[in-house]
Amino acid sequence: MKAIVTGGAGLIGSHLVEELLAEQFEVHIIDNLISGKHKHVTFL
């Protein structure tokens, strides 16, 4: 399955992405990095 996570570089969004990846989803992240942090997407 596929998923799009808006705000995926934020704290909550990054945890959601990790869970989706663990469930074998193909995940695409959309984030403007204004409040999100690049370090939250280290799983890429």
Predicted model as a PDB file, atoms N, CA, C, CB and O in Angstrom, pLDDT in the B-factor column:
MODEL        1                                                                  
ATOM      1  N   MET A   1       0.836  -1.174   0.000  1.00 96.00           N  
ATOM      2  CA  MET A   1       0.000   0.000   0.000  1.00 96.00           C  
ATOM      3  C   MET A   1       0.888   1.247   0.000  1.00 96.00           C  
ATOM      4  CB  MET A   1      -0.955  -0.007   1.215  1.00 96.00           C  
ATOM      5  O   MET A   1       2.082   1.184   0.289  1.00 96.00           O  
ATOM      6  N   LYS A   2       0.275   2.362  -0.328  1.00 97.00           N  
ATOM      7  CA  LYS A   2       0.985   3.634  -0.371  1.00 97.00           C  
ATOM      8  C   LYS A   2       0.339   4.606   0.606  1.00 97.00           C  
ATOM      9  CB  LYS A   2       0.988   4.220  -1.805  1.00 97.00           C  
ATOM     10  O   LYS A   2      -0.861   4.532   0.870  1.00 97.00           O  
ATOM     11  N   ALA A   3       1.151   5.522   1.143  1.00 97.00           N  
ATOM     12  CA  ALA A   3       0.647   6.545   2.051  1.00 97.00           C  
ATOM     13  C   ALA A   3       1.400   7.840   1.830  1.00 97.00           C  
ATOM     14  CB  ALA A   3       0.770   6.091   3.515  1.00 97.00           C  
ATOM     15  O   ALA A   3       2.593   7.837   1.529  1.00 97.00           O  
ATOM     16  N   ILE A   4       0.692   8.945   1.984  1.00 97.00           N  
ATOM     17  CA  ILE A   4       1.294  10.277   1.954  1.00 97.00           C  
ATOM     18  C   ILE A   4       1.097  10.867   3.344  1.00 97.00           C  
ATOM     19  CB  ILE A   4       0.654  11.198   0.826  1.00 97.00           C  
ATOM     20  O   ILE A   4      -0.016  10.880   3.870  1.00 97.00           O  
ATOM     21  N   VAL A   5       2.190  11.355   3.936  1.00 95.00           N  
ATOM     22  CA  VAL A   5       2.112  11.956   5.261  1.00 95.00           C  
ATOM     23  C   VAL A   5       2.524  13.417   5.139  1.00 95.00           C  
ATOM     24  CB  VAL A   5       3.016  11.194   6.291  1.00 95.00           C  
ATOM     25  O   VAL A   5       3.678  13.723   4.836  1.00 95.00           O  
ATOM     26  N   THR A   6       1.569  14.317   5.377  1.00 94.00           N  
ATOM     27  CA  THR A   6       1.915  15.735   5.401  1.00 94.00           C  
ATOM     28  C   THR A   6       2.433  16.050   6.794  1.00 94.00           C  
ATOM     29  CB  THR A   6       0.685  16.644   5.026  1.00 94.00           C  
ATOM     30  O   THR A   6       1.872  15.601   7.794  1.00 94.00           O  
ATOM     31  N   GLY A   7       3.500  16.819   6.851  1.00 90.00           N  
ATOM     32  CA  GLY A   7       4.122  17.106   8.143  1.00 90.00           C  
ATOM     33  C   GLY A   7       4.957  15.937   8.636  1.00 90.00           C  
ATOM     34  O   GLY A   7       5.133  15.762   9.842  1.00 90.00           O  
ATOM     35  N   GLY A   8       5.470  15.138   7.714  1.00 87.00           N  
ATOM     36  CA  GLY A   8       6.222  13.946   8.076  1.00 87.00           C  
ATOM     37  C   GLY A   8       7.550  14.201   8.760  1.00 87.00           C  
ATOM     38  O   GLY A   8       8.138  13.273   9.316  1.00 87.00           O  
ATOM     39  N   ALA A   9       8.040  15.437   8.736  1.00 86.00           N  
ATOM     40  CA  ALA A   9       9.294  15.757   9.424  1.00 86.00           C  
ATOM     41  C   ALA A   9       9.048  16.266  10.831  1.00 86.00           C  
ATOM     42  CB  ALA A   9      10.081  16.790   8.635  1.00 86.00           C  
ATOM     43  O   ALA A   9       9.998  16.561  11.557  1.00 86.00           O  
ATOM     44  N   GLY A  10       7.801  16.372  11.224  1.00 87.00           N  
ATOM     45  CA  GLY A  10       7.479  16.779  12.589  1.00 87.00           C  
ATOM     46  C   GLY A  10       7.567  15.588  13.534  1.00 87.00           C  
ATOM     47  O   GLY A  10       7.748  14.451  13.099  1.00 87.00           O  
ATOM     48  N   LEU A  11       7.440  15.851  14.793  1.00 85.00           N  
ATOM     49  CA  LEU A  11       7.577  14.797  15.794  1.00 85.00           C  
ATOM     50  C   LEU A  11       6.516  13.708  15.628  1.00 85.00           C  
ATOM     51  CB  LEU A  11       7.491  15.391  17.190  1.00 85.00           C  
ATOM     52  O   LEU A  11       6.846  12.524  15.566  1.00 85.00           O  
ATOM     53  N   ILE A  12       5.267  14.098  15.556  1.00 91.00           N  
ATOM     54  CA  ILE A  12       4.188  13.113  15.433  1.00 91.00           C  
ATOM     55  C   ILE A  12       4.204  12.458  14.060  1.00 91.00           C  
ATOM     56  CB  ILE A  12       2.823  13.773  15.684  1.00 91.00           C  
ATOM     57  O   ILE A  12       4.067  11.240  13.947  1.00 91.00           O  
ATOM     58  N   GLY A  13       4.373  13.266  13.014  1.00 91.00           N  
ATOM     59  CA  GLY A  13       4.398  12.732  11.659  1.00 91.00           C  
ATOM     60  C   GLY A  13       5.520  11.733  11.439  1.00 91.00           C  
ATOM     61  O   GLY A  13       5.334  10.733  10.746  1.00 91.00           O  
ATOM     62  N   SER A  14       6.680  11.994  12.021  1.00 88.00           N  
ATOM     63  CA  SER A  14       7.806  11.078  11.847  1.00 88.00           C  
ATOM     64  C   SER A  14       7.543   9.739  12.522  1.00 88.00           C  
ATOM     65  CB  SER A  14       9.083  11.697  12.402  1.00 88.00           C  
ATOM     66  O   SER A  14       7.960   8.696  12.018  1.00 88.00           O  
ATOM     67  N   HIS A  15       6.860   9.762  13.650  1.00 91.00           N  
ATOM     68  CA  HIS A  15       6.511   8.495  14.307  1.00 91.00           C  
ATOM     69  C   HIS A  15       5.474   7.727  13.484  1.00 91.00           C  
ATOM     70  CB  HIS A  15       5.972   8.754  15.735  1.00 91.00           C  
ATOM     71  O   HIS A  15       5.529   6.500  13.395  1.00 91.00           O  
ATOM     72  N   LEU A  16       4.542   8.448  12.892  1.00 94.00           N  
ATOM     73  CA  LEU A  16       3.563   7.812  12.015  1.00 94.00           C  
ATOM     74  C   LEU A  16       4.255   7.156  10.826  1.00 94.00           C  
ATOM     75  CB  LEU A  16       2.527   8.839  11.528  1.00 94.00           C  
ATOM     76  O   LEU A  16       3.925   6.030  10.454  1.00 94.00           O  
ATOM     77  N   VAL A  17       5.212   7.857  10.232  1.00 91.00           N  
ATOM     78  CA  VAL A  17       5.951   7.320   9.091  1.00 91.00           C  
ATOM     79  C   VAL A  17       6.697   6.050   9.482  1.00 91.00           C  
ATOM     80  CB  VAL A  17       6.934   8.365   8.545  1.00 91.00           C  
ATOM     81  O   VAL A  17       6.686   5.073   8.733  1.00 91.00           O  
ATOM     82  N   GLU A  18       7.341   6.051  10.636  1.00 91.00           N  
ATOM     83  CA  GLU A  18       8.057   4.855  11.097  1.00 91.00           C  
ATOM     84  C   GLU A  18       7.116   3.664  11.220  1.00 91.00           C  
ATOM     85  CB  GLU A  18       8.739   5.123  12.446  1.00 91.00           C  
ATOM     86  O   GLU A  18       7.465   2.553  10.821  1.00 91.00           O  
ATOM     87  N   GLU A  19       5.930   3.887  11.767  1.00 95.00           N  
ATOM     88  CA  GLU A  19       4.957   2.801  11.914  1.00 95.00           C  
ATOM     89  C   GLU A  19       4.465   2.303  10.561  1.00 95.00           C  
ATOM     90  CB  GLU A  19       3.771   3.262  12.758  1.00 95.00           C  
ATOM     91  O   GLU A  19       4.307   1.099  10.359  1.00 95.00           O  
ATOM     92  N   LEU A  20       4.223   3.224   9.639  1.00 95.00           N  
ATOM     93  CA  LEU A  20       3.778   2.831   8.301  1.00 95.00           C  
ATOM     94  C   LEU A  20       4.854   2.029   7.580  1.00 95.00           C  
ATOM     95  CB  LEU A  20       3.404   4.068   7.476  1.00 95.00           C  
ATOM     96  O   LEU A  20       4.553   1.037   6.916  1.00 95.00           O  
ATOM     97  N   LEU A  21       6.102   2.454   7.708  1.00 93.00           N  
ATOM     98  CA  LEU A  21       7.199   1.700   7.088  1.00 93.00           C  
ATOM     99  C   LEU A  21       7.320   0.304   7.682  1.00 93.00           C  
ATOM    100  CB  LEU A  21       8.522   2.450   7.252  1.00 93.00           C  
ATOM    101  O   LEU A  21       7.603  -0.655   6.965  1.00 93.00           O  
ATOM    102  N   ALA A  22       7.107   0.185   8.987  1.00 95.00           N  
ATOM    103  CA  ALA A  22       7.170  -1.123   9.640  1.00 95.00           C  
ATOM    104  C   ALA A  22       6.068  -2.045   9.120  1.00 95.00           C  
ATOM    105  CB  ALA A  22       7.053  -0.967  11.165  1.00 95.00           C  
ATOM    106  O   ALA A  22       6.215  -3.268   9.125  1.00 95.00           O  
ATOM    107  N   GLU A  23       4.967  -1.447   8.673  1.00 97.00           N  
ATOM    108  CA  GLU A  23       3.850  -2.225   8.123  1.00 97.00           C  
ATOM    109  C   GLU A  23       3.961  -2.397   6.608  1.00 97.00           C  
ATOM    110  CB  GLU A  23       2.524  -1.552   8.467  1.00 97.00           C  
ATOM    111  O   GLU A  23       2.997  -2.790   5.950  1.00 97.00           O  
ATOM    112  N   GLN A  24       5.135  -2.103   6.063  1.00 96.00           N  
ATOM    113  CA  GLN A  24       5.462  -2.300   4.643  1.00 96.00           C  
ATOM    114  C   GLN A  24       4.728  -1.349   3.695  1.00 96.00           C  
ATOM    115  CB  GLN A  24       5.150  -3.715   4.252  1.00 96.00           C  
ATOM    116  O   GLN A  24       4.490  -1.701   2.540  1.00 96.00           O  
ATOM    117  N   PHE A  25       4.365  -0.153   4.164  1.00 96.00           N  
ATOM    118  CA  PHE A  25       3.770   0.855   3.293  1.00 96.00           C  
ATOM    119  C   PHE A  25       4.868   1.541   2.501  1.00 96.00           C  
ATOM    120  CB  PHE A  25       2.956   1.888   4.109  1.00 96.00           C  
ATOM    121  O   PHE A  25       6.002   1.650   2.967  1.00 96.00           O  
ATOM    122  N   GLU A  26       4.534   2.002   1.310  1.00 95.00           N  
ATOM    123  CA  GLU A  26       5.397   2.902   0.551  1.00 95.00           C  
ATOM    124  C   GLU A  26       4.985   4.303   0.993  1.00 95.00           C  
ATOM    125  CB  GLU A  26       5.258   2.697  -1.039  1.00 95.00           C  
ATOM    126  O   GLU A  26       3.856   4.721   0.738  1.00 95.00           O  
ATOM    127  N   VAL A  27       5.882   5.031   1.649  1.00 93.00           N  
ATOM    128  CA  VAL A  27       5.528   6.297   2.278  1.00 93.00           C  
ATOM    129  C   VAL A  27       6.198   7.464   1.552  1.00 93.00           C  
ATOM    130  CB  VAL A  27       5.929   6.290   3.763  1.00 93.00           C  
ATOM    131  O   VAL A  27       7.390   7.434   1.247  1.00 93.00           O  
ATOM    132  N   HIS A  28       5.389   8.492   1.286  1.00 92.00           N  
ATOM    133  CA  HIS A  28       5.884   9.742   0.719  1.00 92.00           C  
ATOM    134  C   HIS A  28       5.600  10.840   1.735  1.00 92.00           C  
ATOM    135  CB  HIS A  28       5.216  10.057  -0.676  1.00 92.00           C  
ATOM    136  O   HIS A  28       4.501  10.932   2.282  1.00 92.00           O  
ATOM    137  N   ILE A  29       6.615  11.674   1.979  1.00 90.00           N  
ATOM    138  CA  ILE A  29       6.501  12.723   2.991  1.00 90.00           C  
ATOM    139  C   ILE A  29       6.462  14.081   2.306  1.00 90.00           C  
ATOM    140  CB  ILE A  29       7.676  12.653   4.002  1.00 90.00           C  
ATOM    141  O   ILE A  29       7.261  14.373   1.416  1.00 90.00           O  
ATOM    142  N   ILE A  30       5.510  14.907   2.744  1.00 90.00           N  
ATOM    143  CA  ILE A  30       5.428  16.293   2.299  1.00 90.00           C  
ATOM    144  C   ILE A  30       5.592  17.158   3.536  1.00 90.00           C  
ATOM    145  CB  ILE A  30       4.069  16.597   1.552  1.00 90.00           C  
ATOM    146  O   ILE A  30       4.800  17.066   4.474  1.00 90.00           O  
ATOM    147  N   ASP A  31       6.618  17.998   3.541  1.00 87.00           N  
ATOM    148  CA  ASP A  31       6.850  18.874   4.685  1.00 87.00           C  
ATOM    149  C   ASP A  31       7.636  20.082   4.211  1.00 87.00           C  
ATOM    150  CB  ASP A  31       7.603  18.130   5.829  1.00 87.00           C  
ATOM    151  O   ASP A  31       8.576  19.944   3.429  1.00 87.00           O  
ATOM    152  N   ASN A  32       7.258  21.271   4.679  1.00 86.00           N  
ATOM    153  CA  ASN A  32       7.970  22.485   4.272  1.00 86.00           C  
ATOM    154  C   ASN A  32       9.155  22.786   5.190  1.00 86.00           C  
ATOM    155  CB  ASN A  32       7.012  23.673   4.259  1.00 86.00           C  
ATOM    156  O   ASN A  32       9.880  23.750   4.946  1.00 86.00           O  
ATOM    157  N   LEU A  33       9.368  21.999   6.222  1.00 81.00           N  
ATOM    158  CA  LEU A  33      10.482  22.102   7.163  1.00 81.00           C  
ATOM    159  C   LEU A  33      10.530  23.447   7.897  1.00 81.00           C  
ATOM    160  CB  LEU A  33      11.783  21.884   6.429  1.00 81.00           C  
ATOM    161  O   LEU A  33      11.576  23.827   8.422  1.00 81.00           O  
ATOM    162  N   ILE A  34       9.414  24.162   7.936  1.00 82.00           N  
ATOM    163  CA  ILE A  34       9.383  25.395   8.721  1.00 82.00           C  
ATOM    164  C   ILE A  34       9.392  25.054  10.206  1.00 82.00           C  
ATOM    165  CB  ILE A  34       8.138  26.249   8.365  1.00 82.00           C  
ATOM    166  O   ILE A  34      10.161  25.632  10.974  1.00 82.00           O  
ATOM    167  N   SER A  35       8.540  24.120  10.608  1.00 77.00           N  
ATOM    168  CA  SER A  35       8.550  23.714  12.016  1.00 77.00           C  
ATOM    169  C   SER A  35       9.065  22.293  12.182  1.00 77.00           C  
ATOM    170  CB  SER A  35       7.151  23.831  12.613  1.00 77.00           C  
ATOM    171  O   SER A  35       9.484  21.918  13.277  1.00 77.00           O  
ATOM    172  N   GLY A  36       9.042  21.489  11.113  1.00 71.00           N  
ATOM    173  CA  GLY A  36       9.585  20.142  11.187  1.00 71.00           C  
ATOM    174  C   GLY A  36      11.099  20.160  11.180  1.00 71.00           C  
ATOM    175  O   GLY A  36      11.708  21.151  10.778  1.00 71.00           O  
ATOM    176  N   LYS A  37      11.697  19.101  11.610  1.00 72.00           N  
ATOM    177  CA  LYS A  37      13.147  19.009  11.690  1.00 72.00           C  
ATOM    178  C   LYS A  37      13.649  17.876  10.798  1.00 72.00           C  
ATOM    179  CB  LYS A  37      13.599  18.793  13.149  1.00 72.00           C  
ATOM    180  O   LYS A  37      13.095  16.777  10.782  1.00 72.00           O  
ATOM    181  N   HIS A  38      14.710  18.177  10.062  1.00 73.00           N  
ATOM    182  CA  HIS A  38      15.278  17.184   9.158  1.00 73.00           C  
ATOM    183  C   HIS A  38      15.730  15.936   9.928  1.00 73.00           C  
ATOM    184  CB  HIS A  38      16.460  17.788   8.381  1.00 73.00           C  
ATOM    185  O   HIS A  38      15.685  14.830   9.391  1.00 73.00           O  
ATOM    186  N   LYS A  39      16.157  16.106  11.163  1.00 74.00           N  
ATOM    187  CA  LYS A  39      16.621  14.946  11.949  1.00 74.00           C  
ATOM    188  C   LYS A  39      15.502  13.948  12.220  1.00 74.00           C  
ATOM    189  CB  LYS A  39      17.215  15.412  13.275  1.00 74.00           C  
ATOM    190  O   LYS A  39      15.780  12.794  12.546  1.00 74.00           O  
ATOM    191  N   HIS A  40      14.238  14.365  12.091  1.00 71.00           N  
ATOM    192  CA  HIS A  40      13.119  13.450  12.303  1.00 71.00           C  
ATOM    193  C   HIS A  40      12.898  12.513  11.123  1.00 71.00           C  
ATOM    194  CB  HIS A  40      11.857  14.234  12.567  1.00 71.00           C  
ATOM    195  O   HIS A  40      12.120  11.565  11.234  1.00 71.00           O  
ATOM    196  N   VAL A  41      13.551  12.750  10.017  1.00 70.00           N  
ATOM    197  CA  VAL A  41      13.406  11.881   8.854  1.00 70.00           C  
ATOM    198  C   VAL A  41      14.690  11.106   8.580  1.00 70.00           C  
ATOM    199  CB  VAL A  41      13.016  12.698   7.627  1.00 70.00           C  
ATOM    200  O   VAL A  41      15.049  10.890   7.422  1.00 70.00           O  
ATOM    201  N   THR A  42      15.366  10.698   9.609  1.00 64.00           N  
ATOM    202  CA  THR A  42      16.615   9.954   9.452  1.00 64.00           C  
ATOM    203  C   THR A  42      16.388   8.533   8.961  1.00 64.00           C  
ATOM    204  CB  THR A  42      17.365   9.922  10.761  1.00 64.00           C  
ATOM    205  O   THR A  42      17.343   7.849   8.592  1.00 64.00           O  
ATOM    206  N   PHE A  43      15.139   8.077   8.950  1.00 58.00           N  
ATOM    207  CA  PHE A  43      14.844   6.722   8.520  1.00 58.00           C  
ATOM    208  C   PHE A  43      14.845   6.595   7.011  1.00 58.00           C  
ATOM    209  CB  PHE A  43      13.517   6.281   9.068  1.00 58.00           C  
ATOM    210  O   PHE A  43      14.670   5.493   6.491  1.00 58.00           O  
ATOM    211  N   LEU A  44      15.040   7.705   6.283  1.00 52.00           N  
ATOM    212  CA  LEU A  44      15.030   7.664   4.821  1.00 52.00           C  
ATOM    213  C   LEU A  44      16.331   7.160   4.262  1.00 52.00           C  
ATOM    214  CB  LEU A  44      14.738   9.024   4.259  1.00 52.00           C  
ATOM    215  O   LEU A  44      16.484   7.065   3.045  1.00 52.00           O  
TER     216      LEU A  44                                                      
ENDMDL                                                                          
END                                                                             
